[in-house]
């Protein structure tokens, strides 16, 4: 009997709820279809029932504000707040209605009263701040966040939320201040803050503002290294590697470290082709910390920076190469026996072989490494590969392939083994055994490092494209002979024979490859404009072919690194990304474009 009574009591309520649900769906349908008058009538009726208020509030309020019926919106929300006092979203909605209606005096009074009412409840203050921000009442939201800070007695709470609001109202100075507030709570937050700043600070003036703020923070708290780290990072964004080094040096001293951060900056400078800055940084670490764990690395990288500068300054100075080889000998003598000393001897040998044309001296040093067990198996194997190259320079391919094959067999599933297989493939290409070379290259296209895979793909496509329609392989063999001359450092002879090939085979499929090699050789002897002209010939006549993206990227690189024309290089990289979005150079082109544009280094 009791159950029957309850059923009879609840049945009308269920019927009412079901009817309300149907009416809400109908009102929403009218609203979505744009029939606002019918929707409004239904919503007004539904609003009389407290059960419906929270279900219809979003659409109904949007409808009322879009039709300018702010008085009805105010009545609806006033009633809703009275019925649902704990729903602070309705309170922020009412502030939004006052703002949109233009009644700013009523808005100010309401916000003042709301702040007083919420003053003792920091949680409610922060929730209201978020809802006010959603209403785009940014200044008011900041007031509530600041109130929450005061009540909590925590000057850094809500830093990210406030920084986001300052960003929206384009107050970059306050945004920076809040991001630094957030970082000040924990050193683990530095990387996150760098990423945020990287996204939102792109102009020189903004970097200046950040720098000034950081300097002020450092003066206020000299013992806090986080701000020094961020200031160091700012200098990197400007590609001011020496300026970053000055900050890194200070951080090292403060943390009592033997040049750790300075070494990091040196490596970044080296990666960004700032060879002079890199050399100066590594020289400082080596001289300042001669007994530290960083000394040998600093000495080795100091030499590498100098070597890269010499090799990338065209035409390459033989005198500078000779001096570099002597410095490697001094480094070897100083640090023997150590891995750094053996690496130095190998670098010296390669300079004698490929730049000074002193093949026998190079072979002597490499044999010295191969016969020294202290050098370690990996360096010994690398030296064997180098010796194979020496035999190739001397015109003894059989001796070369024996050494390549030894390393390939010993390191079957290792990068050294893949490198050996690639060198064997190159040897077969030089000697005209194109089918065997192609077989090696097909294996290397996958399951190896990206660099080796790319080289394998490039050489494989060169062979395929220029032998498929040529039954004699004569043209391909002539081109391979010229590439062997280049490998043997007989570049003037090679350049002359390329010119002869152009005269003889101007309309052959290999012509764009000839232009490519001519461009490379002209660049190496310092004829920068001539190098660009050959690349332009590829782009003009072979824009559909495989070398088009190589030529476009190389042209941008020459303009950037040799001509130092930042604006033209930026334009060329941007054009490259539009025309060759699927190129293997796309990621690097995007990175260089962003660096030239002034984007950041992490």
C-alpha distance (Angstrom), angle and dihedral (degrees) to the residues before:
residue distance angle dihedral
X1 . . .
X2 3.85 . .
X3 3.81 90.5 .
X4 3.81 91.2 51.5
X5 3.79 90.7 51.0
X6 3.86 91.7 50.8
X7 3.81 91.0 48.4
X8 3.81 90.9 52.1
X9 3.81 90.7 48.6
X10 3.83 95.7 47.9
X11 3.79 97.0 40.7
X12 3.82 96.4 78.3
X13 3.84 90.2 47.9
X14 3.80 91.1 52.5
X15 3.78 90.2 48.7
X16 3.82 90.8 50.2
X17 3.82 92.3 48.2
X18 3.78 92.0 48.3
X19 3.80 91.1 49.4
X20 3.82 90.9 48.3
X21 3.78 90.9 51.0
X22 3.81 90.9 52.6
X23 3.82 91.1 48.5
X24 3.82 91.6 49.2
X25 3.80 90.7 52.2
X26 3.80 90.3 48.8
X27 3.82 92.5 48.1
X28 3.82 90.6 48.6
X29 3.79 89.8 49.7
X30 3.82 91.5 52.5
X31 3.81 88.8 47.6
X32 3.81 94.5 50.8
X33 3.81 91.6 47.0
X34 3.81 90.9 52.3
X35 3.79 96.1 -112.8
X36 3.79 90.4 133.9
X37 3.82 98.5 165.9
X38 3.82 94.1 58.5
X39 3.80 90.6 42.4
X40 3.81 91.2 50.9
X41 3.82 93.3 52.0
X42 3.79 91.6 50.4
X43 3.83 93.6 45.3
X44 3.85 90.2 50.7
X45 3.79 90.4 54.2
X46 3.79 92.5 45.0
X47 3.82 91.8 49.4
X48 3.81 90.0 65.9
X49 3.81 88.7 72.1
X50 3.86 112.8 70.7
X51 3.80 88.4 -149.9
X52 3.82 90.1 67.7
X53 3.80 100.6 43.3
X54 3.81 99.6 89.5
X55 3.81 91.4 40.6
X56 3.80 95.7 56.3
X57 3.83 100.5 30.3
X58 3.82 99.3 98.1
X59 3.81 98.5 49.9
X60 3.79 94.9 35.1
X61 3.79 94.1 52.4
X62 3.81 92.5 46.5
X63 3.83 89.0 50.5
X64 3.82 93.5 48.9
X65 3.80 93.2 48.0
X66 3.81 93.0 46.0
X67 3.82 90.5 53.0
X68 3.82 92.5 44.1
X69 3.79 94.6 -116.7
X70 3.80 94.2 141.1
X71 3.82 95.2 152.3
X72 3.81 91.1 59.4
X73 3.82 89.5 45.6
X74 3.81 89.7 52.3
X75 3.84 91.9 49.2
X76 3.79 91.8 48.0
X77 3.80 93.0 50.1
X78 3.82 94.8 42.9
X79 3.79 89.6 55.6
X80 3.81 91.4 43.7
X81 3.82 91.8 52.0
X82 3.79 90.6 50.0
X83 3.80 91.5 50.5
X84 3.83 96.7 39.7
X85 3.78 105.1 32.4
X86 3.81 93.2 165.3
X87 3.82 94.0 56.7
X88 3.82 101.5 94.1
X89 3.79 91.3 179.0
X90 3.80 89.2 74.6
X91 3.80 88.2 53.9
X92 3.79 92.0 54.1
X93 3.83 89.8 44.1
X94 3.81 89.5 57.1
X95 3.81 90.5 51.4
X96 3.80 87.5 51.6
X97 3.82 91.3 52.0
X98 3.82 91.1 52.0
X99 3.82 89.9 49.6
X100 3.79 95.0 48.4
X101 3.81 92.6 45.5
X102 3.80 89.1 54.7
X103 3.79 93.9 -122.3
X104 3.80 94.4 136.3
X105 3.80 96.0 163.6
X106 3.78 90.2 57.2
X107 3.83 88.7 45.5
X108 3.82 92.4 52.4
X109 3.82 93.2 48.1
X110 3.81 91.6 46.6
X111 3.83 92.8 49.6
X112 3.82 90.7 47.5
X113 3.81 91.6 51.7
X114 3.79 92.0 44.3
X115 3.81 91.6 52.7
X116 3.81 90.8 51.3
X117 3.80 92.3 49.0
X118 3.81 93.0 48.9
X119 3.78 97.9 39.3
X120 3.80 96.0 105.5
X121 3.80 94.4 46.5
X122 3.83 112.0 70.2
X123 3.80 92.2 179.5
X124 3.80 91.8 55.7
X125 3.80 90.4 45.8
X126 3.81 92.1 55.9
X127 3.83 93.2 45.0
X128 3.78 91.1 49.9
X129 3.80 89.6 48.9
X130 3.79 90.8 55.2
X131 3.79 93.4 47.9
X132 3.80 91.3 47.2
X133 3.79 89.0 52.3
X134 3.82 88.1 53.0
X135 3.82 87.0 55.1
X136 3.83 86.9 53.3
X137 3.80 89.7 -115.1
X138 3.78 90.1 136.5
X139 3.81 99.9 161.5
X140 3.81 90.7 50.3
X141 3.80 91.8 46.6
X142 3.80 89.6 54.3
X143 3.81 89.9 53.6
X144 3.80 91.2 55.8
X145 3.82 92.8 46.3
X146 3.82 89.2 50.7
X147 3.81 90.3 49.3
X148 3.79 89.2 51.7
X149 3.80 89.7 51.5
X150 3.78 92.0 52.5
X151 3.80 94.2 47.2
X152 3.80 91.5 47.9
X153 3.82 90.9 42.6
X154 3.81 88.5 -134.5
X155 3.84 115.9 125.9
X156 3.82 94.2 -167.7
X157 3.83 102.0 47.2
X158 3.85 114.0 113.4
X159 3.83 90.1 19.3
X160 3.81 94.9 139.5
X161 3.82 93.8 45.7
X162 3.79 91.8 49.2
X163 3.81 92.2 44.8
X164 3.81 88.6 53.7
X165 3.83 90.9 52.6
X166 3.80 92.5 47.6
X167 3.79 88.3 51.4
X168 3.81 90.4 52.9
X169 3.80 92.2 52.1
X170 3.82 90.0 43.5
X171 3.79 95.1 -116.9
X172 3.81 94.5 144.4
X173 3.80 94.0 170.3
X174 3.81 93.3 58.2
X175 3.81 90.4 40.1
X176 3.80 90.2 56.7
X177 3.81 90.8 47.1
X178 3.80 91.5 54.0
X179 3.80 94.0 46.7
X180 3.79 88.4 52.5
X181 3.80 89.1 48.2
X182 3.78 88.4 55.6
X183 3.82 91.7 48.1
X184 3.79 92.2 49.2
X185 3.81 91.6 67.6
X186 3.81 94.3 64.5
X187 3.83 137.6 4.7
X188 3.81 87.8 -139.6
X189 3.79 88.8 71.4
X190 3.80 94.9 63.5
X191 3.81 96.1 92.4
X192 3.80 91.6 49.1
X193 3.80 91.7 49.6
X194 3.80 91.1 48.8
X195 3.80 89.7 54.4
X196 3.80 91.3 49.9
X197 3.78 93.2 47.6
X198 3.79 89.3 46.9
X199 3.79 89.4 57.9
X200 3.80 98.0 45.2
X201 3.81 107.0 31.4
X202 3.78 115.4 66.7
X203 3.79 108.2 136.0
X204 3.81 125.6 85.9
X205 3.82 90.1 -125.0
X206 3.80 90.2 56.1
X207 3.79 91.2 50.4
X208 3.81 88.1 50.1
X209 3.80 89.5 52.5
X210 3.80 90.9 49.5
X211 3.80 91.2 48.0
X212 3.81 92.9 50.5
X213 3.80 91.6 48.5
X214 3.79 91.6 49.7
X215 3.80 92.4 49.3
X216 3.81 89.3 51.6
X217 3.82 90.9 49.1
X218 3.80 90.9 49.7
X219 3.80 91.3 51.1
X220 3.81 90.4 49.7
X221 3.80 92.5 49.6
X222 3.83 112.2 17.4
X223 3.81 92.0 175.1
X224 3.82 94.6 60.2
X225 3.81 106.3 94.3
X226 3.81 95.3 -173.0
X227 3.78 92.7 81.5
X228 3.80 91.5 48.5
X229 3.81 88.4 51.9
X230 3.80 90.7 51.7
X231 3.80 91.9 46.9
X232 3.80 88.0 52.0
X233 3.80 88.0 52.2
X234 3.82 91.5 50.8
X235 3.80 89.8 57.5
X236 3.79 89.4 51.9
X237 3.79 90.1 54.6
X238 3.78 87.9 58.3
X239 3.80 89.2 47.2
X240 3.78 85.2 -121.0
X241 3.79 92.9 145.4
X242 3.77 95.0 169.6
X243 3.81 90.5 51.6
X244 3.80 89.2 49.8
X245 3.79 88.7 50.1
X246 3.82 90.9 55.0
X247 3.81 89.0 56.6
X248 3.81 92.3 42.8
X249 3.78 90.3 52.0
X250 3.81 89.9 54.1
X251 3.82 91.3 48.1
X252 3.81 90.5 50.7
X253 3.80 91.6 51.9
X254 3.80 93.0 46.1
X255 3.82 91.9 49.5
X256 3.81 92.6 41.0
X257 3.82 90.9 -122.2
X258 3.84 123.6 151.4
X259 3.81 95.7 -120.6
X260 3.82 99.7 -58.7
X261 3.82 96.7 144.5
X262 3.79 91.2 39.0
X263 3.80 88.9 56.1
X264 3.82 89.4 51.8
X265 3.80 91.1 53.7
X266 3.80 91.0 46.3
X267 3.81 90.9 54.5
X268 3.82 91.5 49.0
X269 3.81 90.1 49.7
X270 3.82 90.0 50.0
X271 3.81 91.9 49.6
X272 3.80 89.2 51.5
X273 3.82 92.9 51.3
X274 3.81 92.6 -111.2
X275 3.79 89.4 138.8
X276 3.80 98.6 164.2
X277 3.81 93.0 51.4
X278 3.80 90.8 45.4
X279 3.81 92.4 50.3
X280 3.81 91.7 49.4
X281 3.81 92.2 49.1
X282 3.81 94.4 48.9
X283 3.81 90.3 44.8
X284 3.81 89.7 54.6
X285 3.82 93.2 51.1
X286 3.80 92.1 46.9
X287 3.81 92.9 49.7
X288 3.80 96.6 39.6
X289 3.82 97.6 45.5
X290 3.84 106.3 30.5
X291 3.81 93.9 155.7
X292 3.81 98.3 41.9
X293 3.79 131.8 103.8
X294 3.81 88.7 -106.5
X295 3.77 96.6 57.6
X296 3.80 99.8 89.8
X297 3.81 93.3 42.5
X298 3.78 90.5 48.7
X299 3.80 92.3 50.3
X300 3.81 92.0 48.2
X301 3.80 94.7 46.8
X302 3.80 90.6 44.3
X303 3.79 87.5 59.4
X304 3.80 92.4 44.2
X305 3.80 91.4 52.9
X306 3.80 90.7 51.4
X307 3.80 91.1 46.5
X308 3.80 93.0 51.2
X309 3.79 91.5 49.1
X310 3.80 91.7 51.9
X311 3.81 94.2 45.2
X312 3.80 93.0 48.8
X313 3.78 96.2 47.8
X314 3.82 106.4 89.8
X315 2.90 127.5 -113.2
X316 3.79 91.7 32.5
X317 3.80 111.9 -126.6
X318 3.80 113.7 -123.8
X319 3.79 89.3 -159.0
X320 3.80 91.2 55.7
X321 3.82 91.1 47.3
X322 3.81 90.1 51.5
X323 3.80 91.6 49.8
X324 3.81 90.1 48.0
X325 3.80 91.7 52.3
X326 3.82 89.4 52.2
X327 3.81 90.7 50.7
X328 3.80 90.2 52.1
X329 3.79 88.1 53.6
X330 3.80 90.3 52.5
X331 3.80 90.4 49.5
X332 3.80 90.3 50.0
X333 3.80 91.6 50.3
X334 3.80 92.3 47.7
X335 3.81 99.2 48.2
X336 3.83 103.1 31.5
X337 2.98 122.3 163.9
X338 3.82 99.1 33.0
X339 3.78 136.4 98.3
X340 3.79 89.1 -106.5
X341 3.81 91.3 55.7
X342 3.81 92.2 50.5
X343 3.82 91.2 48.0
X344 3.80 88.4 51.0
X345 3.81 92.0 52.6
X346 3.80 91.3 50.5
X347 3.83 91.2 50.1
X348 3.81 89.2 49.8
X349 3.82 91.1 51.0
X350 3.83 92.1 51.8
X351 3.81 91.2 51.5
X352 3.81 90.5 53.5
X353 3.81 91.0 47.6
X354 3.80 103.3 44.1
X355 3.80 105.0 24.1
X356 3.80 108.2 25.7
X357 3.80 97.3 36.8
X358 3.82 90.5 -130.9
X359 3.78 98.4 136.0
X360 3.80 99.0 164.3
X361 3.82 92.5 52.1
X362 3.81 89.6 49.3
X363 3.82 91.4 50.2
X364 3.80 90.4 49.7
X365 3.83 92.6 55.8
X366 3.80 93.5 44.1
X367 3.80 92.3 49.6
X368 3.78 87.5 50.3
X369 3.81 88.8 57.8
X370 3.81 94.6 44.0
X371 3.81 90.5 53.8
X372 3.81 95.0 47.4
X373 3.83 111.9 85.9
X374 3.79 90.0 -166.4
X375 3.80 89.0 70.4
X376 3.81 90.5 72.6
X377 3.79 128.9 -119.4
X378 3.79 95.8 -89.7
X379 3.80 95.7 52.9
X380 3.81 89.9 42.9
X381 3.80 89.5 55.0
X382 3.81 91.8 46.6
X383 3.79 88.3 51.7
X384 3.82 89.7 51.6
X385 3.79 89.2 55.4
X386 3.80 89.0 49.5
X387 3.81 89.5 50.6
X388 3.78 88.3 52.2
X389 3.80 87.6 55.8
X390 3.80 88.8 49.8
X391 3.81 90.2 56.0
X392 3.79 88.4 49.7
X393 3.80 89.5 52.1
X394 3.82 88.1 52.5
X395 3.80 91.6 50.0
X396 3.83 95.5 -109.1
X397 3.83 103.7 125.7
X398 3.82 94.8 164.7
X399 3.82 92.2 60.3
X400 3.81 89.2 45.2
X401 3.80 94.9 53.8
X402 3.81 91.4 48.8
X403 3.80 90.7 59.4
X404 3.81 93.6 42.3
X405 3.80 90.3 51.1
X406 3.81 92.7 49.6
X407 3.78 91.2 57.2
X408 3.79 93.0 41.1
X409 3.81 90.7 54.7
X410 3.82 93.6 45.7
X411 3.82 94.1 49.3
X412 3.80 104.3 33.9
X413 3.82 96.9 156.5
X414 3.78 98.8 27.0
X415 3.80 132.9 94.1
X416 3.81 89.6 -111.2
X417 3.80 89.8 56.4
X418 3.80 91.3 50.0
X419 3.79 89.9 48.6
X420 3.81 89.9 51.3
X421 3.81 91.4 50.4
X422 3.80 90.3 49.5
X423 3.81 91.0 51.9
X424 3.79 89.9 49.4
X425 3.79 89.4 51.7
X426 3.80 90.3 49.7
X427 3.82 90.0 50.1
X428 3.82 91.5 52.4
X429 3.81 88.3 48.8
X430 3.81 92.0 51.8
X431 3.82 91.2 49.5
X432 3.82 94.0 48.2
X433 3.81 98.8 -107.9
X434 3.79 91.5 130.3
X435 3.81 97.8 162.1
X436 3.81 92.9 54.4
X437 3.81 90.9 44.8
X438 3.81 89.6 51.2
X439 3.80 90.9 51.7
X440 3.81 91.9 55.1
X441 3.81 91.8 45.3
X442 3.81 94.0 50.9
X443 3.81 89.3 57.3
X444 3.81 91.5 49.8
X445 3.80 95.5 52.2
X446 3.79 90.9 86.5
X447 3.80 139.7 22.3
X448 3.80 92.3 38.7
X449 3.80 139.8 83.8
X450 3.79 118.3 -59.0
X451 3.80 93.6 -117.4
X452 3.81 93.8 52.3
X453 3.80 91.3 42.2
X454 3.81 91.6 52.2
X455 3.81 91.7 48.8
X456 3.81 90.2 48.9
X457 3.80 92.3 49.4
X458 3.82 92.5 48.2
X459 3.80 95.1 49.8
X460 3.80 92.2 41.9
X461 3.80 92.1 53.1
X462 3.82 91.1 46.5
X463 3.80 89.8 56.0
X464 3.82 94.7 43.3
X465 3.80 95.8 46.4
X466 3.78 94.6 49.2
X467 3.80 102.7 39.3
X468 3.81 102.0 41.8
X469 3.81 94.8 81.6
X470 3.81 98.0 26.1
X471 3.80 110.5 84.3
X472 3.81 94.4 -170.9
X473 3.81 100.4 43.2
X474 3.81 86.2 -143.6
X475 3.80 95.7 132.5
X476 3.78 92.2 45.9
X477 3.80 90.6 49.2
X478 3.80 91.8 51.4
X479 3.80 90.4 50.5
X480 3.82 91.3 48.2
X481 3.82 89.6 50.2
X482 3.81 89.0 54.6
X483 3.80 91.6 49.1
X484 3.80 88.5 52.5
X485 3.81 89.0 53.1
X486 3.81 89.1 53.1
X487 3.80 90.1 49.1
X488 3.81 88.5 51.1
X489 3.81 88.9 52.7
X490 3.82 92.8 -113.3
X491 3.77 90.1 131.3
X492 3.79 101.4 150.5
X493 3.81 89.8 54.1
X494 3.78 90.3 46.5
X495 3.81 92.6 50.4
X496 3.80 90.9 51.6
X497 3.80 92.6 50.9
X498 3.82 90.6 47.9
X499 3.80 88.9 56.3
X500 3.80 89.0 51.4
X501 3.80 90.0 50.5
X502 3.79 90.3 52.4
X503 3.80 90.6 54.2
X504 3.79 91.7 48.6
X505 3.82 103.1 37.4
X506 3.82 105.3 26.9
X507 3.81 93.2 143.5
X508 3.79 98.2 38.7
X509 3.82 119.6 114.9
X510 3.80 88.9 -112.4
X511 3.82 94.1 64.0
X512 3.81 94.8 96.2
X513 3.82 88.9 52.1
X514 3.80 88.9 53.5
X515 3.81 90.5 51.4
X516 3.81 88.6 49.9
X517 3.81 94.0 53.2
X518 3.80 92.0 43.1
X519 3.81 89.4 53.9
X520 3.80 91.5 50.4
X521 3.81 93.4 49.3
X522 3.80 93.5 46.3
X523 3.80 90.2 51.5
X524 3.80 92.0 51.5
X525 3.79 92.7 55.9
X526 3.81 91.4 47.8
X527 3.82 99.3 -101.2
X528 3.80 93.5 132.7
X529 3.81 98.6 164.6
X530 3.80 91.9 47.4
X531 3.81 88.6 51.9
X532 3.81 90.1 52.8
X533 3.81 91.2 47.1
X534 3.82 91.6 58.2
X535 3.79 90.4 48.9
X536 3.81 89.3 50.9
X537 3.81 89.1 53.6
X538 3.82 88.9 56.5
X539 3.80 91.1 48.9
X540 3.80 92.7 46.6
X541 3.81 99.4 45.8
X542 3.81 104.5 21.6
X543 3.80 104.6 34.9
X544 3.82 88.2 133.1
X545 3.80 94.9 52.1
X546 3.79 133.7 91.5
X547 3.81 96.4 -99.9
X548 3.80 95.5 54.6
X549 3.79 95.7 92.7
X550 3.83 91.0 42.3
X551 3.80 89.6 53.8
X552 3.81 94.2 46.0
X553 3.80 92.7 49.1
X554 3.81 93.5 44.5
X555 3.79 91.5 50.4
X556 3.82 90.8 53.3
X557 3.80 89.8 47.2
X558 3.83 92.8 51.3
X559 3.80 91.4 48.5
X560 3.79 90.0 49.6
X561 3.80 101.0 42.2
X562 3.80 104.7 27.2
X563 3.81 104.9 28.1
X564 3.84 92.7 32.4
X565 3.83 89.5 -143.9
X566 3.80 101.0 151.2
X567 3.81 97.6 -179.7
X568 3.80 95.1 49.0
X569 3.81 91.5 44.1
X570 3.80 90.1 50.6
X571 3.81 90.1 51.7
X572 3.80 92.1 47.9
X573 3.82 93.7 49.6
X574 3.81 90.5 48.0
X575 3.80 90.9 48.8
X576 3.81 89.5 48.1
X577 3.82 91.4 54.9
X578 3.80 90.4 51.7
X579 3.80 96.1 47.0
X580 3.83 100.3 35.7
X581 3.84 107.3 29.2
X582 3.81 91.7 150.7
X583 3.80 96.4 50.4
X584 3.78 120.6 121.2
X585 3.82 85.5 -124.8
X586 3.82 93.0 57.5
X587 3.80 96.0 95.0
X588 3.81 92.2 48.4
X589 3.81 91.8 45.0
X590 3.81 90.3 51.6
X591 3.80 90.8 49.0
X592 3.81 93.0 49.9
X593 3.81 92.6 45.3
X594 3.80 90.3 52.9
X595 3.79 91.7 47.9
X596 3.81 91.9 50.4
X597 3.79 90.2 46.2
X598 3.79 89.0 55.1
X599 3.77 101.2 -104.3
X600 3.75 118.7 148.4
X601 3.75 142.4 -80.4
X602 3.80 114.8 -141.3
